[in-house]
Amino acid sequence: QVQLVESGGGLVQAGGSLRLSCAASGTIFSDNHMSWYRQAPGKKRELVAVITSGSSTNYADSVKGRFTISRDNAKNTVYLQMNSLKPEDTAVYYCNANYRGIYSWGQGTQVTVSS
């Protein structure tokens, strides 16, 4: 069974930075495409960034140039470096693993950006 544990969320002022981490277990991490999603109150969950098993990356337009997704296969961990944070980035951030079409989710970590 795949387990994903996110950490690194918190409260930060606008313009600040946070780094989220997601540690995976129960899977061959290097074979997974890994993603970060977020869900703000009253809104649908949206894709923020994805990094493939081959380390190609893609970002939502709203975070391009501010967020960076990376992975460390030796540590079974994916990261999301978030810079120049805005109040509209406030959401619960979820880690997602995609192993050959089988999706797993973490429990989420709250990110709150104050203006």
N, C-alpha and C positions, 0 to 999 in steps of 0.2 A: 504494500500500500504506500502510495506516494504521500509524503508529508512536506508541506511548505510552511516555513515559519518566518514571518516578516518582522523586522525591527527597524528602529531609526526614526519613526515618526515623532511628532511633537508640535509645539507651538513656536512659531518664528515670526519675526516682523517682516513686512514687505521689503523685498530687496535682499533678504537673507538666503541662506543655503541650508539644505539638509541632504543627508545621504541615507537612502533606504537600502536595507539588505534583505535578502530572502535566501535562507538556507534550505536546501532540499535533501531529502533522504528517501530511501525505498525505490530508487530509480537509477537508471544509468544517465546521470545528469548531462553528460556531454552529448547525448543523443536527443536531448529535449530542446525544442524551441521555447524560449522563455520570454514572458511578457509582463509588463506592468499595466494594470487597469486602475481606474479610479471611479468612484461614485460619490457625487455630491448630494446633499439632501434634496429629495424631490426630483432628482435627475436619473437618467439611465446610466448604467455602467458604461464607461468608454475606454477604448484602448489608448494608452499613453505612449508606450514604446515597446518594441519587440527586438529581440536578438536571436537569430537563428542558431542552429547547432554549428553552423559554419562561421558564426560571429558577424553575419551581415546584420545591419540595424535599420530600423525605420521608426519614424516618430509622427505623432499627431502634429498637425500644423501649429496648434496652440502652444506647443512646448519646444518646437524646433529652435535650436540655438541656445536654449536655456537648460535643457535636461540632457543627460547622457546615460545611456544604458550600457552596462558592461557585465562580463561574466568571468569567473575564475573556476575553471573546471576542476582544478586540484582541490578547491575548497567546497565544491558543490554549491556555489553561491552566485547569485545574480544581484547586481547593484543598480540603483537609480540615483545618480547625482543630480540634485535639483538646485539650480542657481537662479538668482534674480526672481525669487518667488513673488507671486502676486496673490492678492486675496482670493481671486477666482481659482487658484490652485487648491483651495481648501476642499478636502474630500477624504474619504477612506480609500487608501491605496492597497490594491490586491496584487499579489504575485500569482502568475499562472504558468503552468508547465504543460506543454503539448508534446506528448510522446506518441508519434504515429497516429494522430487523431484522437488520442485519449487525453482529456483535459483534467487537470487537477488545480485546485485553488487553495490559497492560504486563507488565514482568518482575517487578514486586513490589518492595517495600521493607520491611525488617524494622523492627518497632516492639517494643521490649522495655521493660516497665514493672516496675521492681523495687519490692519492698515494704519 
